[in-house]
Each structure stands twice: as C-alpha cells, then as structure tokens.
Amino acid sequence: MKKADVFLVNSLEFKNQIKEEYDLNAKCIFNPLNKKKINKFSKSKCKNYYENNKKILRIINIGRLTDQKDQITILKAILLIKNKINFKLLIIGSGYEKEQLLKFIKKNDLEQCVKIINFKKNHYPILNQAELFVLSSLFEGLPNVILEAACLKKFIISTRCPSGPVEILKNGKGGFLYNVQDHIELSKKILLYVKNKKNLKRKINLNYQNLKRYDFNKNINKYYYLVKKFI
C-alpha cells in the first residue's frame, strides 16, 4: 500500500479505520448514486410480491445469501413477532446460505410470511413495493442497497456494522440502527416502527435529503479529476 499513489475508500468511517490501523491518509469518494436511473427502473412492470395487501408490513432485504449478510438474524427477529403483527418478508439474493435459511423458514412455520427469490439485476420495482428495508450485514464497505432504499423513500433499519450504515443514516437520524446479530433488538425496532409510522416519516425525508452527498455526477467528477492527476 505504501507504493500506491493514492489509497481510495468509499466511506468516511472506512477512511478513519485505515488511518487508525495502518496510519494511511486515504481519500474518500462516495459510491455515485444515480437517483434518476433508480427511479426510472423502479417503475418497470413487475410481479407484485406483496399482493397489494396494504394491511401487512412489507419488509425487504436484498443481498447475497452468505455469512456476511446474516439474513438468519432477520428470520430470528420476525419469529419473535410473527404473532404480534401481520407482515410479509421478501429476501432477494442467491448464495450458499439459501438452504439453511429455507430450513429455518420451514422448521418455524414461516412459509406463509417469508419468501426468498433469486437476485434480479433490476430489483428496484420490487424494492419499491416494500415499505421497510432491513440490512443485517456483519460488515460492509458502503452498502449501495441502503442508498437505493433511501432513494425510493423506504424506512431503513440496519446494523451498526462497519462501515457505512451509521454514516448513511446519520447515526440514527435517518433510520433505526441495531447491534450486529442482535435479533431481539431488531424485533423491537420493527415493532417500534409499526407503532410510530407517521412520526417516523421525518427520518425518511431526512435520509432522502442527505443523499446529496452521494450524487452521481458529483462523485464521478471526483474520480475523473483524481485519475487525471496521474495521466
């Protein structure tokens, strides 16, 4: 790393970690977020996975089915509240943990309220059908899927994992945060959201406004001028 001209990271939290662990002054450029593209693709025709039932809480998680994404914590959380609220959870992703997740769903009679579908390149119209996005990751860089959920004005509950979620959600001002692998805390956050939907709209709006930091053209230009220095 010492031979590199520049060390680039995609979150301020990651930048601070690099400084602390390796004493390197990294440069941060956020992942470019193309809001126009996301909004356009979110309007594509798509099967309704929630069956137009607005009386249920429409929950979604998008990510690889791996240890890192830790979707089992979401399943454990909803198991605790399945008799308290009406909901449907949709998990979009593929990976080696799929079999274990399906076994948990079947064993705990969650088949009527949980569905796993394979990853889709254009997942935006499905995300747009949801109401609540949950990120359960053990670690990230800067999770694009949170930015996408914020762009489509979904309420977000995420782990406090390194790095990105705390930064994107402004330490909880733009959504709820819970400790990694704490399914009990997550279940409480979901219930808290259900009981306070109207009051929590301000968090959704704040999160949407904060997306200015990730503006596509702004961050693409930062990449351009950085590369130009070395040409």
C-alpha positions, 0 to 999 in steps of 0.5 A: 500500500505504501507504493500506491499513489493514492489509497481510495475508500468509499466511506468516511468511517472506512477512511478513519479505520485505515488511518487508525490501523495502518496510519494511511491518509486515504481519500474518500469518494462516495459510491455515485448514486444515480437517483434518476436511473433508480427511479426510472427502473423502479417503475418497470412492470413487475410481479407484485410480491406483496399482493397489494395487501396494504394491511401487512408490513412489507419488509425487504432485504436484498443481498447475497445469501452468505455469512456476511449478510446474516439474513438468519438474524432477520428470520430470528427477529420476525419469529419473535413477532410473527404473532404480534403483527401481520407482515410479509418478508421478501429476501432477494439474493442467491448464495450458499446460505439459501438452504439453511435459511429455507430450513429455518423458514420451514422448521418455524412455520414461516412459509406463509410470511417469508419468501426468498427469490433469486437476485434480479439485476433490476430489483428496484420495482420490487424494492419499491413495493416494500415499505421497510428495508432491513440490512443485517450485514456483519460488515460492509464497505458502503452498502449501495442497497441502503442508498437505493432504499433511501432513494425510493423513500423506504424506512431503513433499519440496519446494523451498526456494522462497519462501515457505512450504515451509521454514516448513511443514516446519520447515526440514527437520524435517518433510520433505526440502527441495531447491534450486529446479530442482535435479533431481539433488538431488531424485533423491537425496532420493527415493532417500534416502527409499526407503532410510530409510522407517521412520526417516523416519516421525518427520518425518511425525508431526512435520509432522502435529503442527505443523499446529496452527498452521494450524487452521481455526477458529483462523485464521478467528477471526483474520480475523473479529476483524481485519475487525471492527476496521474495521466 
